[in-house]
């Protein structure tokens, strides 16, 4: 039996000598699978102790993101007809998604829908959305570590051809992609944040610097400033926590004390 790492936790406390109290950082997944919600009761108790709830970006704005995305040609125009129809058959069979119905969306959004479709839909909303809605119900101040413009700037770097090729790779290696999605869910359930980071890093390929490292630096800096003035519960994608340049390591280097909180 493999021994769990001492860093195997998706929930961390953060304290600093110049902070008004204890803040928390949690790694989430954008899924509705029950495995992501196993800590729900413990987590919302921590949310209730903080004045501010912070996500990567304001989730209310995230819901309107597809309308704001830079214009990309429809997928059927980005791909030859034969490849488009083959991909359509593969994804309809494998994920129950007909890409012809989502042809107006950028491929990067389709990739998210595909990964969500591979896991169970046990809850009405994803974990990150559910936490945001709970914090809103509790009257917490709601903030984003990144602005919508910053997210859009990143997405503008992913041109339509690049996004379409990503989709083609998913279709051509469907069993492998499905196994990878299942592995990510299993790693999250085991709370192996460093392995989640490594897996996301490999999957990001040549955009990992922009997708992970630069965003880790920016979000850790934003969170650092917030925590020095108020207590914060922060929820970001779990892949941003681990690694030598992950948010936890960056916060520790800034002088904060970070400690894993184990399940109860």
DANORPE-V174824 format. One record per pair of residues at least 6 apart in sequence whose C-alpha atoms are under 7 Angstrom apart, sorted by the first residue. I is the first residue (numbers start at 1). GAP is how many residues later the second one is. D is the distance in whole Angstrom. If there is no record, write none. Layout:
i=I gap=GAP d=D
i=I gap=GAP d=D
This chain:
i=7 gap=253 d=7
i=8 gap=183 d=5
i=8 gap=184 d=5
i=8 gap=185 d=6
i=9 gap=182 d=5
i=9 gap=183 d=7
i=9 gap=184 d=7
i=9 gap=251 d=6
i=9 gap=252 d=7
i=9 gap=253 d=6
i=10 gap=16 d=5
i=10 gap=17 d=5
i=10 gap=181 d=5
i=10 gap=183 d=7
i=10 gap=228 d=7
i=11 gap=14 d=6
i=11 gap=15 d=4
i=11 gap=16 d=7
i=11 gap=249 d=6
i=11 gap=250 d=6
i=12 gap=12 d=6
i=12 gap=13 d=5
i=12 gap=14 d=6
i=12 gap=246 d=6
i=12 gap=247 d=5
i=12 gap=248 d=4
i=12 gap=249 d=5
i=13 gap=9 d=7
i=13 gap=10 d=6
i=13 gap=11 d=5
i=13 gap=12 d=6
i=13 gap=245 d=6
i=13 gap=246 d=5
i=13 gap=247 d=6
i=13 gap=248 d=7
i=14 gap=8 d=6
i=14 gap=9 d=5
i=14 gap=10 d=6
i=14 gap=242 d=6
i=14 gap=243 d=6
i=14 gap=244 d=5
i=14 gap=245 d=7
i=15 gap=6 d=7
i=15 gap=7 d=5
i=15 gap=8 d=7
i=15 gap=241 d=6
i=15 gap=242 d=5
i=15 gap=243 d=7
i=16 gap=240 d=5
i=16 gap=241 d=6
i=18 gap=210 d=6
i=19 gap=208 d=6
i=19 gap=209 d=4
i=19 gap=210 d=7
i=20 gap=208 d=7
i=20 gap=209 d=7
i=20 gap=210 d=6
i=20 gap=211 d=7
i=21 gap=210 d=6
i=22 gap=209 d=6
i=23 gap=27 d=7
i=23 gap=204 d=7
i=23 gap=208 d=5
i=23 gap=209 d=5
i=23 gap=210 d=6
i=24 gap=208 d=6
i=24 gap=209 d=5
i=24 gap=210 d=6
i=25 gap=208 d=6
i=25 gap=209 d=5
i=25 gap=210 d=6
i=26 gap=208 d=6
i=26 gap=209 d=5
i=26 gap=210 d=6
i=27 gap=208 d=6
i=27 gap=209 d=5
i=27 gap=210 d=5
i=27 gap=211 d=4
i=27 gap=214 d=7
i=28 gap=99 d=7
i=28 gap=100 d=6
i=28 gap=207 d=6
i=28 gap=208 d=6
i=28 gap=209 d=5
i=28 gap=210 d=5
i=29 gap=7 d=7
i=29 gap=98 d=6
i=29 gap=99 d=7
i=29 gap=208 d=6
i=29 gap=209 d=6
i=30 gap=96 d=5
i=30 gap=97 d=6
i=30 gap=98 d=6
i=31 gap=85 d=6
i=31 gap=95 d=5
i=31 gap=96 d=6
i=32 gap=88 d=7
i=32 gap=89 d=5
i=32 gap=90 d=6
i=32 gap=91 d=5
i=32 gap=92 d=7
i=32 gap=93 d=6
i=32 gap=94 d=4
i=32 gap=95 d=6
i=33 gap=86 d=6
i=33 gap=87 d=5
i=33 gap=88 d=5
i=33 gap=89 d=5
i=33 gap=90 d=7
i=34 gap=88 d=6
i=35 gap=154 d=6
i=36 gap=91 d=7
i=36 gap=153 d=7
i=37 gap=90 d=7
i=39 gap=224 d=7
i=47 gap=88 d=7
i=47 gap=186 d=6
i=50 gap=181 d=5
i=50 gap=182 d=5
i=50 gap=183 d=6
i=51 gap=89 d=6
i=51 gap=90 d=7
i=51 gap=179 d=7
i=51 gap=180 d=6
i=51 gap=181 d=6
i=52 gap=88 d=5
i=52 gap=89 d=5
i=52 gap=90 d=6
i=52 gap=179 d=6
i=52 gap=180 d=5
i=52 gap=181 d=6
i=53 gap=82 d=6
i=53 gap=87 d=6
i=53 gap=88 d=6
i=53 gap=89 d=5
i=53 gap=90 d=6
i=53 gap=179 d=6
i=53 gap=180 d=5
i=53 gap=181 d=6
i=54 gap=88 d=6
i=54 gap=89 d=5
i=54 gap=90 d=5
i=54 gap=91 d=7
i=54 gap=178 d=7
i=54 gap=179 d=6
i=54 gap=180 d=5
i=54 gap=181 d=6
i=55 gap=88 d=6
i=55 gap=89 d=5
i=55 gap=90 d=6
i=55 gap=179 d=6
i=55 gap=180 d=5
i=55 gap=181 d=6
i=56 gap=88 d=5
i=56 gap=89 d=5
i=56 gap=90 d=6
i=56 gap=180 d=5
i=57 gap=87 d=4
i=57 gap=88 d=6
i=57 gap=89 d=5
i=57 gap=90 d=6
i=57 gap=91 d=7
i=58 gap=85 d=6
i=58 gap=86 d=5
i=59 gap=70 d=7
i=69 gap=83 d=6
i=70 gap=86 d=6
i=72 gap=34 d=6
i=72 gap=88 d=6
i=73 gap=87 d=7
i=74 gap=29 d=5
i=74 gap=30 d=6
i=75 gap=28 d=6
i=75 gap=89 d=7
i=76 gap=8 d=6
i=78 gap=83 d=6
i=78 gap=86 d=7
i=87 gap=81 d=7
i=87 gap=84 d=6
i=88 gap=10 d=6
i=88 gap=11 d=6
i=90 gap=81 d=6
i=91 gap=6 d=6
i=91 gap=7 d=7
i=91 gap=80 d=7
i=92 gap=6 d=5
i=95 gap=19 d=6
i=95 gap=22 d=6
i=95 gap=23 d=6
i=107 gap=56 d=5
i=107 gap=57 d=6
i=107 gap=60 d=7
i=108 gap=55 d=6
i=111 gap=56 d=7
i=115 gap=66 d=7
i=145 gap=74 d=5
i=145 gap=77 d=6
i=145 gap=78 d=7
i=146 gap=73 d=7
i=170 gap=7 d=6
i=184 gap=12 d=7
i=187 gap=9 d=6
i=193 gap=45 d=6
i=193 gap=46 d=7
i=193 gap=48 d=6
i=193 gap=49 d=5
i=194 gap=48 d=4
i=194 gap=49 d=6
i=196 gap=43 d=5
i=197 gap=42 d=4
i=197 gap=43 d=7
i=197 gap=45 d=6
i=197 gap=46 d=6
i=200 gap=39 d=6
i=201 gap=7 d=6
i=212 gap=28 d=7
i=213 gap=32 d=7
i=216 gap=24 d=6
i=216 gap=30 d=6
i=216 gap=31 d=5
i=217 gap=30 d=7
i=220 gap=27 d=5
i=220 gap=30 d=7
i=220 gap=31 d=6
i=240 gap=6 d=6
i=240 gap=7 d=6
i=241 gap=6 d=5
i=241 gap=7 d=6
i=242 gap=6 d=7
i=252 gap=6 d=6
